[in-house]
Amino acid sequence: MQNDSLWSELINPLIVAIVGGMITSFLQHKTLQTSSHNKLFKPIPEYVINAGVNTFLYRLFGRKINIENAKIPSRKDYVLIFTLSLGVLLSIGCFSYFSLKIVITTPDGYTYLRNNKTDESFLISEDSAISYPNKKQWYLDQNICHSDIYQNIALKNNMTYELVYDICTSVGLENEKDTIKKRVLKFQKDREIIIGINFIFIAYCIVMITAICAPALISPKIVRYREKYLEDKFLNNH
């Protein structure tokens, strides 16, 4: 049985997620730069604290916003922030959607496969196979395989003859059980890796979007603080 595994199905979304995240990070670094780098544990300026800016958010932004140069973000800035945030969300979200959908909806004891000849997805265990993503479309085991000729089984279940043949000459057969068992065990290991990757990607997505949106949250507070400070200073001098 020649079929593509889970990683073959997810390789393109994974590449999109990694490349999209790297490009967005680079664009965020270049386009939202305000001044010199602000080290993560560098002391926070007093005016930032007095302005009521969240210190964690300021550190996460990673750049210094000078009180003299701070300005309210323009419509262009908001468009850029929205575009970069959407880029991160879509690139990583696509991988998370496709990968988690497969690993969550695949029952224990089964593995996800795609027939590389007919482009049909299905789930298979040592004793049976199930259609995918609609798991109610068909179910095959050796009892069903021996109930009729393969052409009729394929026609009844809206399957290709090639897929019926591959399944019926593998599931439930003693000489194929060890091969299928290895596929199932590999899927279980891959499932854990994919879930771990998703945790990393989702955390990165949250951090990146927060960092991208930071100027829109920080700058207005610093501008208001600066205006109030100058107003109070002017009034006190008169």
Legacy VTK file of the C-alpha trace (Angstrom):
# vtk DataFile Version 3.0
C-alpha trace
ASCII
DATASET POLYDATA
POINTS 238 float
0.000 0.000 0.000
1.643 3.235 -1.171
0.164 6.240 0.644
1.251 9.634 1.841
1.623 10.087 5.591
0.502 12.921 7.862
3.675 14.971 7.356
3.255 14.854 3.585
-0.179 16.404 4.052
1.095 19.137 6.373
4.426 20.028 4.766
3.026 22.895 2.668
1.061 24.540 5.542
4.153 24.133 7.738
6.375 25.884 5.190
3.808 28.682 4.824
3.667 29.109 8.616
7.457 29.286 9.027
8.118 31.519 6.014
5.099 33.734 6.769
6.200 34.167 10.384
9.760 35.035 9.357
8.658 37.547 6.712
6.196 39.218 9.074
8.827 39.400 11.815
11.263 41.017 9.369
8.661 43.528 8.160
7.668 44.334 11.724
11.308 44.953 12.571
11.796 47.258 9.571
8.503 49.124 9.349
7.577 49.666 12.999
11.010 50.781 14.169
10.788 53.940 16.272
14.311 54.321 17.613
17.113 52.276 19.134
16.568 48.767 20.464
15.193 48.493 23.971
16.707 45.453 25.707
14.250 43.150 27.421
15.532 43.789 30.951
16.700 47.368 30.452
15.241 49.855 32.980
11.982 51.356 31.755
11.924 55.169 31.382
10.004 56.960 34.119
7.717 58.694 31.621
6.562 55.296 30.340
5.526 54.243 33.840
3.921 57.619 34.583
1.965 57.415 31.336
0.317 54.224 32.554
1.862 52.028 29.873
1.900 48.325 30.664
5.563 47.543 31.367
5.349 44.008 29.950
3.862 45.371 26.727
6.618 47.968 26.485
9.338 45.358 26.956
7.634 43.042 24.480
7.666 45.779 21.828
11.447 45.762 22.172
12.027 49.338 21.033
12.355 52.671 22.743
9.613 55.220 22.155
11.035 58.653 22.945
8.612 60.991 24.627
9.721 63.831 22.337
9.033 61.887 19.145
5.951 59.960 20.221
2.907 60.553 18.027
-0.583 59.193 17.588
-0.551 56.404 14.958
-1.924 57.499 11.591
-4.448 55.628 9.481
-1.521 54.303 7.447
0.051 52.973 10.632
-3.162 51.186 11.599
-3.435 49.647 8.120
0.148 48.404 8.429
-0.495 47.003 11.907
-3.653 45.251 10.730
-1.914 43.841 7.640
1.058 42.471 9.583
-1.181 41.012 12.278
-3.377 39.371 9.656
-0.279 37.971 7.937
0.872 36.266 11.143
-2.619 35.002 11.934
-3.235 33.524 8.478
0.180 31.925 7.985
0.229 30.212 11.367
-3.537 29.742 11.573
-3.628 27.669 8.378
-1.119 25.164 9.723
-2.856 24.990 13.109
-6.252 24.490 11.488
-5.213 21.685 9.141
-2.906 19.905 11.576
-5.112 20.038 14.665
-8.180 19.094 12.644
-6.509 15.861 11.537
-4.941 14.873 14.860
-8.083 15.651 16.859
-10.536 13.906 14.535
-8.443 10.750 14.085
-9.607 8.095 16.604
-7.108 6.186 18.731
-5.817 3.098 16.995
-6.087 4.690 13.544
-3.698 6.624 11.345
-4.420 9.243 8.709
-3.403 8.416 5.133
-3.929 9.814 1.657
-3.823 7.509 -1.348
-1.256 9.156 -3.621
-2.762 7.567 -6.732
-6.393 8.569 -6.247
-5.935 11.583 -3.901
-8.438 10.127 -1.410
-7.995 10.626 2.331
-8.955 7.934 4.825
-8.246 6.532 8.289
-6.930 3.011 8.748
-6.365 0.624 11.651
-5.230 -2.985 11.779
-8.783 -4.244 11.205
-10.739 -1.517 9.397
-10.676 1.694 7.379
-12.917 4.770 7.570
-13.574 7.571 5.098
-12.159 11.024 5.865
-13.024 13.824 6.478
-16.637 12.585 6.338
-16.266 9.509 8.528
-19.836 8.419 7.772
-19.326 8.039 4.023
-17.927 4.517 4.208
-16.451 1.865 6.486
-14.512 -1.191 5.309
-13.316 -4.343 6.997
-12.739 -7.888 5.767
-16.416 -8.818 6.232
-17.515 -5.997 3.916
-14.645 -6.686 1.506
-15.893 -10.289 1.087
-19.547 -9.276 0.772
-19.285 -8.181 -2.870
-16.836 -7.587 -5.703
-14.563 -4.577 -5.307
-16.133 -2.663 -8.204
-19.575 -2.799 -6.577
-18.211 -1.847 -3.148
-16.485 1.148 -4.721
-19.666 2.191 -6.522
-21.865 1.855 -3.417
-19.503 3.930 -1.264
-18.459 6.529 -3.860
-14.856 5.320 -3.756
-12.332 4.447 -6.416
-11.679 0.802 -7.186
-7.970 1.363 -6.482
-8.646 2.499 -2.916
-11.021 -0.396 -2.231
-8.419 -2.831 -3.543
-5.622 -1.312 -1.421
-7.727 -1.409 1.741
-9.239 -4.851 1.233
-5.830 -6.388 0.541
-4.342 -4.960 3.740
-6.735 -4.339 6.672
-7.496 -7.386 8.769
-4.860 -9.535 7.083
-2.235 -11.092 9.329
0.655 -10.398 6.970
-0.232 -6.667 6.863
-1.100 -6.033 10.526
2.478 -5.371 11.589
2.947 -2.786 8.815
-0.278 -0.998 9.710
0.558 -1.119 13.426
3.858 0.638 12.719
1.984 3.331 10.758
-0.428 3.826 13.666
2.412 4.096 16.208
4.226 6.574 13.981
1.055 8.656 13.728
0.779 8.732 17.533
4.348 10.059 17.786
3.742 12.564 14.999
0.552 13.704 16.756
2.545 14.654 19.874
5.125 16.529 17.797
2.428 18.406 15.868
0.612 19.421 19.053
3.932 20.679 20.459
4.650 22.658 17.281
1.188 24.202 17.486
1.764 25.351 21.068
4.989 27.035 19.930
3.349 28.592 16.864
0.315 29.840 18.803
2.548 31.366 21.504
4.671 33.003 18.787
1.517 34.276 17.086
0.251 35.883 20.305
3.632 37.478 21.048
4.076 38.756 17.491
0.590 40.235 17.188
0.947 41.869 20.610
4.319 43.335 19.588
2.889 44.550 16.268
-0.069 46.224 18.001
2.093 47.665 20.790
2.780 51.070 19.125
-0.959 51.681 18.755
-1.412 50.957 22.460
1.693 52.664 23.829
2.143 55.840 21.746
-1.270 57.443 22.495
-0.681 57.093 26.239
2.768 58.668 26.005
1.413 61.499 23.836
-1.407 62.196 26.324
1.073 62.131 29.200
3.413 64.526 27.362
0.578 66.959 26.607
-0.653 66.876 30.198
2.895 67.310 31.492
3.504 70.344 29.247
0.101 71.793 30.128
0.732 71.448 33.870
4.202 72.909 33.472
2.816 75.892 31.527
0.122 76.539 34.129
2.599 76.301 36.997
4.897 78.829 35.334
2.044 81.300 35.131
LINES 1 239
238 0 1 2 3 4 5 6 7 8 9 10 11 12 13 14 15 16 17 18 19 20 21 22 23 24 25 26 27 28 29 30 31 32 33 34 35 36 37 38 39 40 41 42 43 44 45 46 47 48 49 50 51 52 53 54 55 56 57 58 59 60 61 62 63 64 65 66 67 68 69 70 71 72 73 74 75 76 77 78 79 80 81 82 83 84 85 86 87 88 89 90 91 92 93 94 95 96 97 98 99 100 101 102 103 104 105 106 107 108 109 110 111 112 113 114 115 116 117 118 119 120 121 122 123 124 125 126 127 128 129 130 131 132 133 134 135 136 137 138 139 140 141 142 143 144 145 146 147 148 149 150 151 152 153 154 155 156 157 158 159 160 161 162 163 164 165 166 167 168 169 170 171 172 173 174 175 176 177 178 179 180 181 182 183 184 185 186 187 188 189 190 191 192 193 194 195 196 197 198 199 200 201 202 203 204 205 206 207 208 209 210 211 212 213 214 215 216 217 218 219 220 221 222 223 224 225 226 227 228 229 230 231 232 233 234 235 236 237
